């Protein structure tokens, strides 16, 4: 009787495992074909010589020796950090209201947060070029308020780039922040109030620390998406605001140097993987999948 039960249990386990494999097979095949294979090819190209095809580290040596690549990398990181800071400052109040509002108000606010996803990033970027041009609404508003006598050259500037990236990436900050704030035990807030703590003290000593995982997740997501941005730097950034993605596109399509483009891509991938490892070490794997 015991052997029959064991055989039945094993058969049921094998059947369950087979069903899981069959369910995962389409997704695994898709990821293998359209992710694993291209990334593997990119890794191979990054360590091949452009002329001879032999294995070499020359592509990465070139990235180190040429000052241009270091400047572009630093610029990409600096602008991404600025976008993270601005997105966090603007997103936290909205996320707080979204988390504490009634169901109906929260649904309306969520609609406004998600609405930008229904419009192409390219369309939104072109819209910013119209808004920020010399005769655009923004300059007209500044002139009406008497803040400037001559139109400002805002397009093709770091201000326009940060503004455009922040507007596009803010929803990715609002969602994890709202989720983290919603999960706070508000009995702790009421306890702090009963002990005489003011609103500012409660915010910095209770609410902010308890939402730290959401803050970290928001910063992590926005930073990675900003690092890989391409359309916004091309249309809104100035001459000194070139991003790594632009160099990758130039090497691959204009100069046809796929090996150096792959080396740049690997460099960007390593930076992102390093940030993921650091984030996981500091906040755990659960925070990485926080919606």
N, C-alpha and C positions, 0 to 999 in steps of 0.2 A: 504493500500500500504506500509506503514511504517513497519507494523508487518511482512509482507511478506519479505521485505528487511532484517529485523533483523533476521528472521528465516533462510533466505538464507545465510546470513553472518555467523551465528552460525554453520550451516551445513557445510559450506566451511571450517571454522576453525577446526571443529571436524575431517573432512576428512584429512586436512593437518596434524593435530596432530597425527592421526592414521597412516598416511604414515611415519611420523618421527619416531614413536614408532616402526613400523615394520622394518624400516631401521636400527635402533639402536639395535633392539632385538638380532641379532646374536653376535654383539660385546659385549653387556652387559652380555649375557649368557656366553660368553667365559671368560670375566673378572671375573664374579662371580664364575665360576667353577674352573678356574686355578689361580686366584689371591685372591679373597675375602675369599674363603673357606680355602685354605692353610694358609693364614695369620691369619685368625680367630683361626684355629687349633693351630698355633704357639703361639698365645697369651694365649690360654688356657693352653698349655703345660708349658709355662714360669712360670705360677703361680701355678703349681702342684708339689707336692713332688715326687721325682723319685721312691721311694719305695712304698709309700702308695697311691699316687694319690690324696691326700687331698690338698685343696687350701692353699698356703703358700707363703711367701716372701723369703724363705730360699735360693732360687736360686740366687736372686739378692744380698742377704746378703753375699753369698759365693763370688760373683764377687767383692764385696767391700773388704771383709776380706783377700782374697788371693792376695798377691802382684803381682803374675804372670799376672793376667788379667789386672790390672792397667798398668803394664809395656807394655803389648802388645797393649793396647789401645793408650797409649802415643806414642809408636813407629809407630803405624798405622797412627796417626794424623801427626806426625813429617815428616815421609816419604812422606805422601800425600801432605803436604805443600811444601816440596822440589820439588816434581814432578810438582806441580802447578807453582812454581816460574820458574823452568827451561823451562817448556812448554810455559809459557807466553813470556819469553825472546826470545825463538827460533821461536815462532809462529807469533809474532807481525810483524816483518819485512816481512815475507812471506805473511801474510794477507794484509799488506799495498800494496805490489807489486801486489798481486792478485786483490785487489780492484781498483787499479789505472791503471792496464794494459789494453791494447786493448782487444777486444773480443776474438781474436784468441789466443793471449798469455795467457789470463785468462783461456780459455778452456783447454789449455795444462797444465797449472799449477794446475788447478782443477783436472785434470786426475791424476797427481802425488799425490795430496793430498788424493784423494779417493782410489787410488790403494791399499793401505794397507788393506782396508776393504775387498778386494777380497781374501786375504790370511788369513788363520786361525791364531788366536792369539797364539795357541799352537805351530804352525809351526814357527811363528816369534820368539817366545821365545826360542825354540830349536836352531834356527839360531844364536841367541845371545850367547848361550852356546858354539857353535862352534867357533864363531868369537872371543870370549873373553878367550878361554882356553889358557893354557900355550904355546902350539905350534900353536895357531891360528893366523889369519892375523893381529889382533891388536897388539899382542906382537911382531910379526915379523916386523911390521912397526916401533914400538918403538925401536927395536934393530937396524934396518937399519938406523934410524935417529940418533943413538947414544945416545938416551935418557935413556937407561937402559942396564945394563950388563946381568942381569938375568931375565927370564920371570916373570911377575907379576901374582899373584893369584887373578884374577879379577872375575872369576865365583864364585858364592856363596858369594857375597859381596854387600854392600849397593850401591857402584858405579854401579855394574851391574844391580841391582834392579831399581835404579832411571833411568838408561839409557833405560832399557827395557820398563818400564812404560811410560816414556816420549815419546819414539818412537811410542808406541801403542796409546797413548791418544792425541798426538799432533793434529790429524785431528779434534778432538772435540773442540779444542781451535781455530784452524784456521778459521773454518766456521763462528762462531758468531763474531769473530774479523773482518773478511773481510766484513761481512754484516754491522757491525756498521761503519766501515771506509767508506764503499760505501755510506752510508746515510748521511755523513757529508756535510754541505753546504760549498762548497769550495769558495764561495764568501767571507766568513769570513777569509779564509786563504789569499786570494788576498788582502783583506782590511788590514790585518796585514802586508803584504809585502809592501803595499803602504805607511804604516806608519813607515817603516824602521826596522821592526822586522826581525831578522835573522832566519835561518832555525831551529836552535836548540831552540830558544825562541818560535817560532811558534809551534814546535812540542809539547813542554811541556806546553804551555799556551793556545793552541787552539785545536790541533789535539787530544792530549791525553785526555783532559777533555771531548771533544765531543764524544769520543769513549769509555767512561767509562762504559756504559751499556754493551757493547760487552766484555770489559775486565772482568767485574763482571760475566757475563754469562759464559765466557770461564773458569774462575777460579772455578766457582760453579760446572760446569759439570765435569771438570777434577778431582776436589777434590772428588766428590761423587763416580765417577768411580774408582778412585784410592783407596778409602776407602774399596770398596768391592772387590778388586783384590784378586785372588787366585792362578792362574797358575804362574804368574811372581814371587811372593814371594817364592813359592815352589821350582821353578827351578833356580832362579837367586839370591834370598836373602840368606844372611848368617844366622848363628844361632841366632844372635841378631835382626834379621829383620822379626820375625814372625808377621803375620797380623791376625786380628780378624777372617777373613774368614777361616784361617787355624785352629784356635781353634774351630770354629763351626764345621768344617768337622771332626776334631779329636773327639770331644765329641759325635757327631752323629753317626759316622761310626766305630770308633775304640773302644770307651768306651761305646757306646750305651746309653749314657745319653742324651736323646732327650730333657729333661726338661732344663738342663743347656745350651744345644745348643740353645734352643729356647730363653732362657734368654739373651744369648749373641746376638742372632739375633735381639731381641727386643731392646737391648741397641744400636746396630748399626742403627736400624730403627729410634729410637728416635733422635739420633744425626743427621741423615740426614734430618728428618722432622724439627728439630730445625733450621738447616741451611737453609732449604727452607723457613721457616717462616721469618727468619732474612733477607734473600735475597729479599723476596717479600716486606717486610716492607721498605727496603732501596731503592729498584729500581722499585718496582711495579710488577704487574703480567704480564705485556706485555713483560718485559725483560726475563721472565722465559720461554717463548715460542719462543724466538728469534732463528732463524735457524742458 
